[in-house]
Amino acid sequence: SLLLNVPALADRYYIERPNCIHDIQDQLIALDGNKYGGRLLIHGPSGSGKTTAVSQCLRHLILERGHFDRFDVYWIHIGNVTRLHLFNLLMDNFLRIGIIWKNHPQTLEEIATQVEEYYA
């Protein structure tokens, strides 16, 4: 199942943000339409609804609209970590998915800058 690692939605008591959901769905559909697949990084403050929003989008697109039948969906949870641990997690994951750095990043800010340039 493509939803193996996608967190379940609460039965109730979550706030739906239609504009945010629409934007995420558009990005996911674009990835699904690309013959090579792609990646989508969601970030933001703890408790801001990232997990709920993306889980809702994936469930809708996969179960109701038949998207992502050609690709796997990798759900990576980073959680509450130190800046050093986050740096190491990001470096490991970006290397695993094939990002080749122009200059080896030394800080989180440098990772962010180079990832933006990579996907530009």
mmCIF file of the C-alpha atoms, coordinates in Angstrom:
data_MODEL
# 
_entry.id   MODEL 
# 
loop_
_atom_site.group_PDB 
_atom_site.id 
_atom_site.type_symbol 
_atom_site.label_atom_id 
_atom_site.label_alt_id 
_atom_site.label_comp_id 
_atom_site.label_asym_id 
_atom_site.label_entity_id 
_atom_site.label_seq_id 
_atom_site.pdbx_PDB_ins_code 
_atom_site.Cartn_x 
_atom_site.Cartn_y 
_atom_site.Cartn_z 
_atom_site.occupancy 
_atom_site.B_iso_or_equiv 
_atom_site.pdbx_formal_charge 
_atom_site.auth_seq_id 
_atom_site.auth_comp_id 
_atom_site.auth_asym_id 
_atom_site.auth_atom_id 
_atom_site.pdbx_PDB_model_num 
ATOM 1   C CA . SER A 1 1   ? 0.000   0.000  0.000   1.00 0.00 ? 1   SER A CA 1 
ATOM 2   C CA . LEU A 1 2   ? 1.272   3.461  -0.868  1.00 0.00 ? 2   LEU A CA 1 
ATOM 3   C CA . LEU A 1 3   ? -0.103  4.720  2.431   1.00 0.00 ? 3   LEU A CA 1 
ATOM 4   C CA . LEU A 1 4   ? 2.059   2.406  4.547   1.00 0.00 ? 4   LEU A CA 1 
ATOM 5   C CA . ASN A 1 5   ? 4.003   5.225  6.242   1.00 0.00 ? 5   ASN A CA 1 
ATOM 6   C CA . VAL A 1 6   ? 1.456   8.021  5.849   1.00 0.00 ? 6   VAL A CA 1 
ATOM 7   C CA . PRO A 1 7   ? 0.038   8.983  9.266   1.00 0.00 ? 7   PRO A CA 1 
ATOM 8   C CA . ALA A 1 8   ? -3.641  8.339  9.857   1.00 0.00 ? 8   ALA A CA 1 
ATOM 9   C CA . LEU A 1 9   ? -6.004  11.284 10.119  1.00 0.00 ? 9   LEU A CA 1 
ATOM 10  C CA . ALA A 1 10  ? -7.881  12.013 13.319  1.00 0.00 ? 10  ALA A CA 1 
ATOM 11  C CA . ASP A 1 11  ? -11.539 11.048 13.200  1.00 0.00 ? 11  ASP A CA 1 
ATOM 12  C CA . ARG A 1 12  ? -12.470 14.590 14.153  1.00 0.00 ? 12  ARG A CA 1 
ATOM 13  C CA . TYR A 1 13  ? -11.138 17.806 15.631  1.00 0.00 ? 13  TYR A CA 1 
ATOM 14  C CA . TYR A 1 14  ? -8.705  18.898 12.990  1.00 0.00 ? 14  TYR A CA 1 
ATOM 15  C CA . ILE A 1 15  ? -8.884  22.204 11.167  1.00 0.00 ? 15  ILE A CA 1 
ATOM 16  C CA . GLU A 1 16  ? -9.170  22.011 7.425   1.00 0.00 ? 16  GLU A CA 1 
ATOM 17  C CA . ARG A 1 17  ? -7.331  24.662 5.415   1.00 0.00 ? 17  ARG A CA 1 
ATOM 18  C CA . PRO A 1 18  ? -8.730  24.455 1.870   1.00 0.00 ? 18  PRO A CA 1 
ATOM 19  C CA . ASN A 1 19  ? -6.213  26.869 0.290   1.00 0.00 ? 19  ASN A CA 1 
ATOM 20  C CA . CYS A 1 20  ? -3.253  25.084 1.854   1.00 0.00 ? 20  CYS A CA 1 
ATOM 21  C CA . ILE A 1 21  ? -4.657  21.675 0.881   1.00 0.00 ? 21  ILE A CA 1 
ATOM 22  C CA . HIS A 1 22  ? -5.232  22.856 -2.694  1.00 0.00 ? 22  HIS A CA 1 
ATOM 23  C CA . ASP A 1 23  ? -1.656  24.173 -2.983  1.00 0.00 ? 23  ASP A CA 1 
ATOM 24  C CA . ILE A 1 24  ? -0.168  20.935 -1.625  1.00 0.00 ? 24  ILE A CA 1 
ATOM 25  C CA . GLN A 1 25  ? -2.366  18.829 -3.919  1.00 0.00 ? 25  GLN A CA 1 
ATOM 26  C CA . ASP A 1 26  ? -1.273  20.882 -6.942  1.00 0.00 ? 26  ASP A CA 1 
ATOM 27  C CA . GLN A 1 27  ? 2.388   20.262 -6.068  1.00 0.00 ? 27  GLN A CA 1 
ATOM 28  C CA . LEU A 1 28  ? 1.795   16.545 -5.495  1.00 0.00 ? 28  LEU A CA 1 
ATOM 29  C CA . ILE A 1 29  ? -0.115  16.206 -8.790  1.00 0.00 ? 29  ILE A CA 1 
ATOM 30  C CA . ALA A 1 30  ? 2.777   17.927 -10.585 1.00 0.00 ? 30  ALA A CA 1 
ATOM 31  C CA . LEU A 1 31  ? 5.181   15.392 -9.059  1.00 0.00 ? 31  LEU A CA 1 
ATOM 32  C CA . ASP A 1 32  ? 2.932   12.523 -10.110 1.00 0.00 ? 32  ASP A CA 1 
ATOM 33  C CA . GLY A 1 33  ? 2.804   13.903 -13.661 1.00 0.00 ? 33  GLY A CA 1 
ATOM 34  C CA . ASN A 1 34  ? 6.599   14.063 -13.929 1.00 0.00 ? 34  ASN A CA 1 
ATOM 35  C CA . LYS A 1 35  ? 7.944   10.863 -15.475 1.00 0.00 ? 35  LYS A CA 1 
ATOM 36  C CA . TYR A 1 36  ? 10.823  10.893 -12.977 1.00 0.00 ? 36  TYR A CA 1 
ATOM 37  C CA . GLY A 1 37  ? 8.670   11.558 -9.898  1.00 0.00 ? 37  GLY A CA 1 
ATOM 38  C CA . GLY A 1 38  ? 9.989   14.172 -7.524  1.00 0.00 ? 38  GLY A CA 1 
ATOM 39  C CA . ARG A 1 39  ? 10.199  15.397 -3.969  1.00 0.00 ? 39  ARG A CA 1 
ATOM 40  C CA . LEU A 1 40  ? 8.199   17.743 -1.797  1.00 0.00 ? 40  LEU A CA 1 
ATOM 41  C CA . LEU A 1 41  ? 9.612   19.132 1.446   1.00 0.00 ? 41  LEU A CA 1 
ATOM 42  C CA . ILE A 1 42  ? 7.087   20.469 3.956   1.00 0.00 ? 42  ILE A CA 1 
ATOM 43  C CA . HIS A 1 43  ? 8.374   22.426 6.917   1.00 0.00 ? 43  HIS A CA 1 
ATOM 44  C CA . GLY A 1 44  ? 6.978   24.733 9.571   1.00 0.00 ? 44  GLY A CA 1 
ATOM 45  C CA . PRO A 1 45  ? 6.455   25.193 13.279  1.00 0.00 ? 45  PRO A CA 1 
ATOM 46  C CA . SER A 1 46  ? 5.415   22.304 15.465  1.00 0.00 ? 46  SER A CA 1 
ATOM 47  C CA . GLY A 1 47  ? 1.643   21.926 15.639  1.00 0.00 ? 47  GLY A CA 1 
ATOM 48  C CA . SER A 1 48  ? 0.972   24.005 12.516  1.00 0.00 ? 48  SER A CA 1 
ATOM 49  C CA . GLY A 1 49  ? -0.861  21.159 10.743  1.00 0.00 ? 49  GLY A CA 1 
ATOM 50  C CA . LYS A 1 50  ? 1.823   19.909 8.337   1.00 0.00 ? 50  LYS A CA 1 
ATOM 51  C CA . THR A 1 51  ? 1.238   16.206 9.004   1.00 0.00 ? 51  THR A CA 1 
ATOM 52  C CA . THR A 1 52  ? -2.539  16.513 8.850   1.00 0.00 ? 52  THR A CA 1 
ATOM 53  C CA . ALA A 1 53  ? -2.511  18.585 5.666   1.00 0.00 ? 53  ALA A CA 1 
ATOM 54  C CA . VAL A 1 54  ? -0.133  16.361 3.715   1.00 0.00 ? 54  VAL A CA 1 
ATOM 55  C CA . SER A 1 55  ? -1.698  13.135 4.988   1.00 0.00 ? 55  SER A CA 1 
ATOM 56  C CA . GLN A 1 56  ? -5.126  14.418 3.949   1.00 0.00 ? 56  GLN A CA 1 
ATOM 57  C CA . CYS A 1 57  ? -3.814  15.327 0.488   1.00 0.00 ? 57  CYS A CA 1 
ATOM 58  C CA . LEU A 1 58  ? -2.072  12.009 -0.084  1.00 0.00 ? 58  LEU A CA 1 
ATOM 59  C CA . ARG A 1 59  ? -5.061  9.979  1.051   1.00 0.00 ? 59  ARG A CA 1 
ATOM 60  C CA . HIS A 1 60  ? -7.368  11.932 -1.246  1.00 0.00 ? 60  HIS A CA 1 
ATOM 61  C CA . LEU A 1 61  ? -5.048  11.749 -4.251  1.00 0.00 ? 61  LEU A CA 1 
ATOM 62  C CA . ILE A 1 62  ? -4.190  8.063  -3.858  1.00 0.00 ? 62  ILE A CA 1 
ATOM 63  C CA . LEU A 1 63  ? -7.448  6.549  -2.624  1.00 0.00 ? 63  LEU A CA 1 
ATOM 64  C CA . GLU A 1 64  ? -10.010 8.751  -4.364  1.00 0.00 ? 64  GLU A CA 1 
ATOM 65  C CA . ARG A 1 65  ? -8.276  10.025 -7.494  1.00 0.00 ? 65  ARG A CA 1 
ATOM 66  C CA . GLY A 1 66  ? -5.858  7.196  -8.362  1.00 0.00 ? 66  GLY A CA 1 
ATOM 67  C CA . HIS A 1 67  ? -2.628  9.207  -8.346  1.00 0.00 ? 67  HIS A CA 1 
ATOM 68  C CA . PHE A 1 68  ? 0.833   7.799  -7.569  1.00 0.00 ? 68  PHE A CA 1 
ATOM 69  C CA . ASP A 1 69  ? 0.183   4.413  -9.103  1.00 0.00 ? 69  ASP A CA 1 
ATOM 70  C CA . ARG A 1 70  ? 3.677   4.496  -10.682 1.00 0.00 ? 70  ARG A CA 1 
ATOM 71  C CA . PHE A 1 71  ? 5.704   5.762  -7.718  1.00 0.00 ? 71  PHE A CA 1 
ATOM 72  C CA . ASP A 1 72  ? 6.310   5.116  -4.050  1.00 0.00 ? 72  ASP A CA 1 
ATOM 73  C CA . VAL A 1 73  ? 5.555   7.813  -1.507  1.00 0.00 ? 73  VAL A CA 1 
ATOM 74  C CA . TYR A 1 74  ? 8.275   8.168  1.126   1.00 0.00 ? 74  TYR A CA 1 
ATOM 75  C CA . TRP A 1 75  ? 7.176   9.719  4.391   1.00 0.00 ? 75  TRP A CA 1 
ATOM 76  C CA . ILE A 1 76  ? 10.131  10.905 6.476   1.00 0.00 ? 76  ILE A CA 1 
ATOM 77  C CA . HIS A 1 77  ? 9.401   12.224 9.960   1.00 0.00 ? 77  HIS A CA 1 
ATOM 78  C CA . ILE A 1 78  ? 12.162  14.356 11.406  1.00 0.00 ? 78  ILE A CA 1 
ATOM 79  C CA . GLY A 1 79  ? 10.576  15.403 14.706  1.00 0.00 ? 79  GLY A CA 1 
ATOM 80  C CA . ASN A 1 80  ? 11.959  17.521 17.517  1.00 0.00 ? 80  ASN A CA 1 
ATOM 81  C CA . VAL A 1 81  ? 15.757  17.398 17.139  1.00 0.00 ? 81  VAL A CA 1 
ATOM 82  C CA . THR A 1 82  ? 18.795  19.568 17.711  1.00 0.00 ? 82  THR A CA 1 
ATOM 83  C CA . ARG A 1 83  ? 20.138  21.648 14.843  1.00 0.00 ? 83  ARG A CA 1 
ATOM 84  C CA . LEU A 1 84  ? 23.114  19.280 14.510  1.00 0.00 ? 84  LEU A CA 1 
ATOM 85  C CA . HIS A 1 85  ? 20.874  16.207 14.396  1.00 0.00 ? 85  HIS A CA 1 
ATOM 86  C CA . LEU A 1 86  ? 18.590  17.901 11.835  1.00 0.00 ? 86  LEU A CA 1 
ATOM 87  C CA . PHE A 1 87  ? 21.636  18.818 9.737   1.00 0.00 ? 87  PHE A CA 1 
ATOM 88  C CA . ASN A 1 88  ? 22.798  15.188 9.753   1.00 0.00 ? 88  ASN A CA 1 
ATOM 89  C CA . LEU A 1 89  ? 19.301  13.841 8.977   1.00 0.00 ? 89  LEU A CA 1 
ATOM 90  C CA . LEU A 1 90  ? 18.905  16.206 6.027   1.00 0.00 ? 90  LEU A CA 1 
ATOM 91  C CA . MET A 1 91  ? 22.373  15.490 4.664   1.00 0.00 ? 91  MET A CA 1 
ATOM 92  C CA . ASP A 1 92  ? 21.788  11.720 4.860   1.00 0.00 ? 92  ASP A CA 1 
ATOM 93  C CA . ASN A 1 93  ? 18.364  11.946 3.215   1.00 0.00 ? 93  ASN A CA 1 
ATOM 94  C CA . PHE A 1 94  ? 19.429  14.345 0.470   1.00 0.00 ? 94  PHE A CA 1 
ATOM 95  C CA . LEU A 1 95  ? 22.420  12.180 -0.379  1.00 0.00 ? 95  LEU A CA 1 
ATOM 96  C CA . ARG A 1 96  ? 20.154  9.114  -0.455  1.00 0.00 ? 96  ARG A CA 1 
ATOM 97  C CA . ILE A 1 97  ? 17.791  10.753 -2.960  1.00 0.00 ? 97  ILE A CA 1 
ATOM 98  C CA . GLY A 1 98  ? 20.634  11.867 -5.185  1.00 0.00 ? 98  GLY A CA 1 
ATOM 99  C CA . ILE A 1 99  ? 21.243  15.568 -4.581  1.00 0.00 ? 99  ILE A CA 1 
ATOM 100 C CA . ILE A 1 100 ? 24.791  16.459 -5.615  1.00 0.00 ? 100 ILE A CA 1 
ATOM 101 C CA . TRP A 1 101 ? 26.049  19.536 -3.786  1.00 0.00 ? 101 TRP A CA 1 
ATOM 102 C CA . LYS A 1 102 ? 27.900  22.322 -5.590  1.00 0.00 ? 102 LYS A CA 1 
ATOM 103 C CA . ASN A 1 103 ? 29.703  23.056 -2.332  1.00 0.00 ? 103 ASN A CA 1 
ATOM 104 C CA . HIS A 1 104 ? 29.360  20.745 0.648   1.00 0.00 ? 104 HIS A CA 1 
ATOM 105 C CA . PRO A 1 105 ? 26.985  22.547 3.082   1.00 0.00 ? 105 PRO A CA 1 
ATOM 106 C CA . GLN A 1 106 ? 28.265  23.327 6.554   1.00 0.00 ? 106 GLN A CA 1 
ATOM 107 C CA . THR A 1 107 ? 25.069  24.764 8.100   1.00 0.00 ? 107 THR A CA 1 
ATOM 108 C CA . LEU A 1 108 ? 21.296  24.305 7.889   1.00 0.00 ? 108 LEU A CA 1 
ATOM 109 C CA . GLU A 1 109 ? 21.065  27.638 6.114   1.00 0.00 ? 109 GLU A CA 1 
ATOM 110 C CA . GLU A 1 110 ? 23.519  26.472 3.463   1.00 0.00 ? 110 GLU A CA 1 
ATOM 111 C CA . ILE A 1 111 ? 21.494  23.276 2.985   1.00 0.00 ? 111 ILE A CA 1 
ATOM 112 C CA . ALA A 1 112 ? 18.323  25.341 2.500   1.00 0.00 ? 112 ALA A CA 1 
ATOM 113 C CA . THR A 1 113 ? 20.017  27.640 -0.015  1.00 0.00 ? 113 THR A CA 1 
ATOM 114 C CA . GLN A 1 114 ? 21.476  24.786 -2.036  1.00 0.00 ? 114 GLN A CA 1 
ATOM 115 C CA . VAL A 1 115 ? 18.219  22.795 -2.031  1.00 0.00 ? 115 VAL A CA 1 
ATOM 116 C CA . GLU A 1 116 ? 16.369  25.870 -3.332  1.00 0.00 ? 116 GLU A CA 1 
ATOM 117 C CA . GLU A 1 117 ? 18.981  26.265 -6.097  1.00 0.00 ? 117 GLU A CA 1 
ATOM 118 C CA . TYR A 1 118 ? 18.772  22.542 -6.918  1.00 0.00 ? 118 TYR A CA 1 
ATOM 119 C CA . TYR A 1 119 ? 15.006  22.656 -7.410  1.00 0.00 ? 119 TYR A CA 1 
ATOM 120 C CA . ALA A 1 120 ? 14.937  26.063 -9.151  1.00 0.00 ? 120 ALA A CA 1 
# 
